[in-house]
Amino acid sequence: MIYAETRSSLKLVGLMLVATLLGGIILWAAQRAAPNALQGADKARIEATVRDYVLAHPEIIPEAMRLLQQRETGKSIAANRAQILEPFGDAWIGNPKGDVTLVEYFDYNCGYCRSSLPVIAELVRRDPNVRVVFKEFPILSEQSVTAARLSLAAAAQGKFKPFHDALYAAGPVSEQTMQQAAKTAGLDLAKAAAMTPKAEAEIAANRRVAQTLGLTGTPSWVIGTKVVSAALPLEELEKAVKEARAQS
């Protein structure tokens, strides 16, 4: 009972804070439109009205929070734009000059990432003006990290796509499947070993950006100012690309 009462109290406090914030925003806008026009009584009346409305209609709070989160995410994307949008080597497909870039953060041990391969291929086939960039985000196992290093080496050698497809096609990541994928792609393993520090730096940078963006798993997508951590069907990816295109 005490726990339930505490939760109710915290919820009420949260509602009051949101109401106060909304009231402050409205007051700020009004003052910008007509500086010095609002008197003390007017401010108090507006704040009370907004607070009462929010408390009577709490359903507007999730939408307000969603919009606020989107705004903050957009700021994070803008602040890390180069690291997000620039591919490592040839880790991209589609139109190199496409007007929308879709970024996938993936892990080779992620079954949902594997199932997204044909979806991404179909998106590129149907939309000749989109570019897809692949970002290594190994979070599921140590073998995922090893696979990410090899993948980055393949990208540096201009062989990302053959390695990427071959390793996913081989099933769960293992030493055997990684070696086979490297052989299929024609990867120079000596060069791959030499660039391990560079690959580690790229993985660390991707993890830092992923944390900043609040990515919660794989696959995760960055499309325009939108971030989604989930496997998406083709229709949802196309919708997100359309929205990003409209914003550009």
N, C-alpha and C positions, 0 to 999 in steps of 0.2 A: 504493500500500500504506500509506504514511504517513497519507494522507488518510482511508483506511478505518479505520485504527487510531484516529485522532483522533476520528472520528465515533463509534466504538464506546466510546471512553473518555468522551466527552461524554454519550452515552446512559446509560452506567453511572452517571455522576455525577448525571444527571437522575433516574434511578431511585432513587438513594440519597437525594437531596433530597426526593423525593416520599414515600419511606418514612419519612424523618425527620419530615416534616410530618404525615403520618398518625399516626405514633407520638405526636407532640406533641398532636395533637387528641384522641386517645384518653386520653392522660394528663390533659389539661385537663378532659375530661368526667368522668373518674374522680374527680379532685380536687374538682370541683364537687359531685359526688354525695356524697362522703365526705371532707371537708377533713381534711388531715393524716393520712389513713389509709394513704397509700402511703409506704413506706420506700425508701431508695436502691436496695436490691436489687430491689424490686418494679418500680420505674421502669425500671431497666436491662433486666429480663427482658421487660417489655411492649414496650419500644422494639426489642429484638432480635427478638422474635416478629413484630412488625408489619413490620419491615424485611425479614426473611426471607420473610414471606408475599408482600409486594409484589414482591420480586425473583423469586419463584417464579411469580407470577401477574401479569405486567406488563400483561395485557389490561384490568385494572381502571383503569389510569392514564388512558386516553382518556375513560372515563366520568366519572372524578373531575374531569378538566380541563374537560369539557363542563359539568358541574354548577357548577364554580367560575366558568366564563365566563358562564353563565346568571345566576348570582347577581350578578356584577359588572355585567352588562348591565341587570338589573333595577334596580340602584342608579342607573345612569346615566339610565335612563328616568324614575325617580322624581325625580331631581335636575333634569330638564329637562321635567317633565310638562306645564307650561303651554304651552311652545313647541311641543311635539310634538302635543298633543291639541287645542289651540285652532285652529280654521280661520282663515284670512285671508279676511275678507269671507264670501262664500257658497260658498267652495271645499269643499263637502261635499255628500253625498247620503245618503238613508236617513232613519232616525228621529232627530230632533234630541235626543231623550231616551233613546236606545238604551242598553242596559246594557253594550254592548261597542263600543269605537271601534277601527276598523281604519284605520291611517294608511299611505298610499302615498306614498313619495318617488319622483318621476318626472321624466323628461326628454322633451320633445316630439319629440326626434329618436330616441327609443328605440323600436325596433320591438316589443320585448317588452312595453313599456308600452301600446302601441297594441293589441296582441293581448289585453291584460288587460282592456280596456274591457268587452267582453261578459261576461267572467267576473265582474267587479265588479257589473255590472248584475244578473246572475242571482243573485248572493249577496244583494243587497239585496232582490230580488223574493222569494226563498225565506225570508229571515230578516227579519221586520218589526221586529226589536228590535236591529238593528245600525246603526251610523253609520259612514260612510266619509269620512275627511278626506284631502284631496289637498295634498301639500307640494311646492313647486317645488324641484327639485334638478338644475339645469342643469349637466351635466358633460361633455357630448359635443362641444359646439362653441360658438362665440360666438353663432351664430344661436339656439342653445338658450337662451342668456341673454336675448336680445332677446324671444324667445317667452315666456319666464317673466315678464318685465316686463309684457308685454301681458296675459298671463293673470291676473296679480295686479291689474292695472288693471280687468280684466273682473270679477274677484271683488269688488273694491271698489265696482263699479257694480251689483252684483247680477246679473251676466251670465256667471258663470264657466262653468256647464255648457254653454250654447250655444257659447261660444268654444272650450272644451275639446274638445267633440265635433267641431266644424267643423274645427279645426286638425289633429286627428289624422286625420280623414277625408280631408284634402287631401294626405296623404302627407308626404314629406320637407319640413322647414321651409325656407321661402324668403321673401323679401320679399313676393312675390306671394301665397303661401298665407296668410301672416300678415295681410296687408291684407284678403284675402277673408274670412278667419275673423272678423276684427274687424267687417267690414261685415255678415256674416251674424248676428253676435251683437248688432249695434246698438251697438257700443262707441263712446263719445265719445272720439275720439283726442286732443283738446285736454286733457281731464281726465286722460287716460292719461299724457300727456307731463308734466303738472304733478306727478304723484305718483311720478315716477321715483326720487327719493331714498328714498321710503318703500319702494318695491319692492326697491331695492337692499339696504336694511337687512334686509328679510325674507329675501331670498336668502342674505345673509351669515349670518343667524341659523340658517337651515336647514342651511347648510354646516357651521357650527360644531357643531350638534347631530349631524349625520351623521357627522362625524369622531369625536365623542365616543362614538357608538354603534358605530363600526366598520363603517359601511355601505360596501360595496365596489362598488356599481353600481346600476343601475336596471332594473326596479323594485326597491325595497326596502320592506319592510313592518315596521311596528311593531304588534304585537298583544298586548295585555296586557304581560307582561314578556318577550316573545319578539321577536327581530329576525331577519329573513330577507332576504337579498339575492339574489333569484332570481324568475323568473316562476313563479307557482304555479297549478296547476289548481284548479278550484272545490272539489274534495274536500279539498285541503290547506288552503285558506282556511277552509272550514267547520270543519275539525278544529281549526285554530288558534283560531278564534272560540269553539268549544265549550270548549277548554281555558282560555281567558281568562275565559270566563263562570263556569267552575267555580272559578276562583281568586278571583273577586270576592266 
